[in-house]
Amino acid sequence: MNACKGIQMILKQEIKDRLKYWYGKIDGTYEFPNSKEGDLLHMVHEMLELEGKKRIVMQADGFYGRVAVPKTIFEKLNPSFFISGCTDTMKFMCANTEEKAHLESLGIDVVLCDWYKIELWDFYADEMNL
């Protein structure tokens, strides 16, 4: 593991610990302030939880199964499955058995379709377009 990954893991754990200490309730839920700052804290908490536990659900879009994934998952996509038309922020894959198994191993619930369209999820851009 390189030094940056180690520091990143330490920072993530520190943020989780602080969120739990300041905003965690005894029943395991969280209560954030009703403010813009509270909204940001809630989004950070959700992002940290998404990385480790929750699955990402693909949506049917015509012949495509379409999904937006965070950078941590996007970087784990197997390039040998990519087909033409890919960009730095969007990848296309055939919906074959091996590709399906690969996406499921990354925590993506796939749909029945002909092609997979995987986009890099820009969390910050989404939040600015509320």
Sequence and secondary structure as in RCSB ss.txt:
>XXXX:A:sequence
MNACKGIQMILKQEIKDRLKYWYGKIDGTYEFPNSKEGDLLHMVHEMLELEGKKRIVMQADGFYGRVAVPKTIFE
KLNPSFFISGCTDTMKFMCANTEEKAHLESLGIDVVLCDWYKIELWDFYADEMNL
>XXXX:A:secstr
  HHHHHHHHHHHHHHHHHHHHHB TTS B   SSHHHHHHHHHHHHHHHHHT  EE EEETTEEEEEE HHHHT
TS GGGB TT  SSEEEEE  HHHHHHHHHTTEE  S SEEEEEE  HHHHHHT 
